[in-house]
Amino acid sequence: MWFLVLFCALLFLLILFWPKTRAHLQAAAVLDQLNGRPVPRLLRPIAAMPLTTRTLVIPSVAGLVRARLYTPVQRPDAPGLVLVPGITYLGMNEPRLIAFARSLAACGLRVLTPELPDSRDYRIDPGDIAAVGDAVEWLARATGHRVGLMGLSFSGSLALMAAAEPPYASEVSFVFAVGAYDNLFRVATFYVTDADPLPDGNIERETPNNYGPWILEYEHLEDFTEPADTTAIRAVLRARLYNDPALERRLAATLTPGQKAEYARILAHADQPLFRSDKGHAAEMAAISPHGRLSGLRAPVYLLHGRGDNIIPFAESEWLAQDLPRGTLKELLISPLIAHVGTTQRPSNLADKWRLLHLLAEIMQRAEHR
């Protein structure tokens, strides 16, 4: 008798809290897949739905935006989520992005991954804000409802700015920014000084990843090379950023001795030349920085950043939290389980794992509310 009463009580609680329970189980499945583990058999009905994918082109004031749409077969009317990849030569074809998009869609979401026009060539342009916004509008029209907006790395900042723009703000149901920056010039200064200033006045110190300075040098290569050498050196540096060492070696072998010396200096990214270039482009960086540009934001915001992030330091999310309009920040999590925008295998405790799981579960549940 008591067993039956207890069973009924547990069943009642499970039904009553099923949306939250379901979101946490789906979040666990997504995190498992990000760490290379398959979805457990018991969770497959809610976290491994069959998908269809479609590649398309979205017209935008910033130019044509290539995109891919992931749709769960069993839920053709599923809620929408725009997932903007970071700045990478692979664009929407980056394997980790594809895996993440598929895992989210397999939980019952329509996921759109737009490719920013200049992202494959490691450039960020103010027009990219409109490209993100136009992708949001496209998916909102397709679903007939507001959609979630998630941006990774540099694109997390663009997503926040798009959600604050009047043409797009009303179409965004929430923003989830992972590894985003608040002030790009401050990030550029971090690459020179190794200093990561926090809003409370404390300063963290971290050795920057070479990837960040190389992107800045690549974008403004004319600041670091002789005019006649820029084209040849750009091709070699592009091969490095494209993670093609064989091509980099072949192209480097064709450089003159003077060009090889210039390229070596670029790879070493000496502080003074880099800082001079950064100051010369400070206004351009401000135009693509959320700082001072988020007053129109009304959607709930979730911020996630890796504590050991050495490309965009975690202090940037703390600055973002201060710059958001009052009442929009729902959660800020600085996690040791995140590297830059991917998971890491660093030792962690159960509390860290729970906080990350709970944040992702909140996102999954928020995405269901249109």
C-alpha positions, -999 to 999 in steps of 0.1 A, spaced: 0 0 0 27 25 10 47 15 -20 18 23 -42 13 57 -25 50 65 -29 50 54 -65 19 76 -73 35 106 -55 67 102 -75 48 99 -107 28 130 -99 59 150 -92 75 137 -124 45 149 -144 43 182 -125 80 190 -131 84 172 -164 93 203 -184 122 211 -161 132 174 -158 131 170 -196 152 201 -201 179 189 -177 179 154 -193 183 170 -228 211 193 -215 229 163 -202 226 146 -236 239 176 -254 269 179 -230 276 142 -235 277 146 -272 300 177 -270 323 155 -250 322 127 -276 298 104 -258 266 90 -274 231 98 -262 221 72 -236 194 48 -249 168 60 -223 172 96 -235 169 90 -272 132 96 -275 137 132 -262 173 139 -273 180 119 -305 151 128 -328 158 122 -365 166 154 -384 165 169 -419 190 195 -430 188 221 -457 213 245 -470 199 279 -481 208 315 -488 192 344 -468 192 378 -484 206 405 -462 216 442 -464 251 428 -456 250 405 -487 239 370 -492 241 349 -461 247 312 -465 230 291 -438 220 256 -428 187 247 -412 183 216 -389 147 205 -384 135 176 -362 114 153 -384 88 147 -357 84 184 -350 83 204 -382 67 232 -363 95 232 -336 106 265 -319 135 283 -336 170 290 -325 196 309 -345 231 296 -337 259 319 -351 293 303 -355 325 321 -344 349 336 -368 364 306 -386 374 296 -421 351 266 -419 320 288 -412 289 268 -408 308 236 -417 330 237 -385 326 201 -372 320 211 -335 293 236 -346 276 210 -367 277 185 -338 263 212 -315 236 223 -339 225 187 -345 224 179 -308 202 209 -301 179 201 -331 177 164 -320 161 178 -288 132 193 -307 144 227 -320 147 242 -354 183 254 -355 196 278 -381 234 283 -385 240 314 -406 275 321 -420 286 357 -417 298 370 -451 334 378 -441 339 352 -413 357 327 -435 384 354 -441 387 363 -404 371 397 -407 344 413 -386 324 441 -401 296 462 -387 274 448 -415 277 414 -397 253 428 -371 226 432 -398 235 397 -412 227 382 -378 195 402 -375 183 392 -409 189 356 -401 168 361 -370 140 377 -391 141 349 -416 137 322 -390 110 342 -371 90 344 -403 95 306 -410 84 296 -375 58 324 -370 72 332 -336 101 349 -319 133 328 -319 163 323 -296 197 337 -306 229 321 -296 263 334 -306 297 318 -301 330 337 -294 332 370 -314 297 363 -328 283 363 -293 290 400 -292 274 405 -326 243 386 -315 239 409 -285 242 440 -307 217 426 -333 192 419 -305 195 455 -294 187 469 -329 151 480 -334 145 461 -366 154 428 -349 148 433 -311 112 423 -313 119 390 -330 144 377 -303 131 357 -274 164 354 -256 202 357 -262 228 332 -252 264 345 -257 293 321 -252 328 335 -248 317 370 -261 335 403 -256 323 437 -244 351 459 -257 372 446 -286 400 472 -280 403 459 -244 407 424 -257 433 436 -282 452 453 -253 451 420 -234 470 404 -263 498 430 -257 498 432 -219 486 398 -207 464 418 -183 427 410 -179 411 438 -159 379 430 -141 351 455 -134 359 454 -96 394 468 -102 412 435 -98 434 422 -127 437 387 -138 468 376 -158 468 350 -185 491 342 -214 471 350 -246 466 324 -272 486 333 -304 454 329 -324 439 362 -313 469 384 -322 473 366 -355 437 374 -364 442 411 -357 475 412 -376 458 394 -405 430 418 -407 454 448 -407 484 432 -423 493 464 -441 503 478 -407 530 451 -403 544 446 -438 560 466 -466 533 473 -493 550 452 -519 551 422 -495 516 422 -481 499 399 -507 525 372 -504 527 373 -466 489 373 -463 486 340 -482 511 324 -458 494 337 -427 460 326 -441 473 291 -445 483 291 -408 449 304 -397 433 278 -420 453 251 -401 471 239 -432 507 235 -423 517 219 -455 504 248 -476 520 273 -451 554 256 -456 551 256 -494 541 293 -495 567 303 -470 594 287 -491 585 311 -519 590 343 -498 621 364 -502 646 366 -472 631 400 -463 596 387 -465 605 357 -443 619 381 -417 586 401 -418 566 369 -414 587 358 -384 580 392 -367 543 388 -374 542 353 -358 561 367 -328 535 396 -326 558 421 -309 539 443 -284 547 477 -297 537 472 -334 506 454 -324 496 481 -299 502 509 -325 480 490 -350 453 485 -324 452 522 -315 450 531 -352 419 509 -355 403 517 -322 373 534 -338 366 504 -360 368 481 -330 343 503 -311 318 499 -340 317 462 -335 318 462 -297 287 459 -275 300 484 -250 276 514 -251 254 498 -278 230 476 -259 204 501 -246 177 487 -270 181 452 -257 149 438 -241 153 400 -244 166 379 -215 204 373 -217 225 344 -206 263 347 -205 287 318 -204 325 321 -204 354 298 -198 375 308 -167 407 298 -186 397 314 -219 429 329 -234 414 342 -266 387 363 -252 393 366 -214 364 358 -191 364 394 -177 347 404 -209 315 386 -199 316 403 -165 319 437 -183 290 427 -205 269 419 -174 274 454 -162 266 469 -196 233 451 -201 201 470 -195 187 466 -161 167 434 -157 179 416 -189 207 395 -174 193 362 -163 225 343 -156 263 348 -158 284 317 -155 322 317 -155 330 280 -158 362 260 -155 345 234 -178 347 257 -208 378 265 -227 369 291 -253 336 280 -268 341 243 -263 342 220 -233 374 211 -216 386 180 -197 400 200 -168 394 185 -133 362 198 -118 338 192 -90 301 183 -90 290 218 -83 308 231 -115 292 203 -135 257 210 -121 260 248 -128 268 242 -164 241 216 -168 215 238 -151 224 268 -173 221 247 -205 188 233 -192 175 268 -187 184 276 -223 166 244 -235 135 254 -215 136 290 -226 139 280 -263 106 262 -260 88 294 -250 82 315 -281 
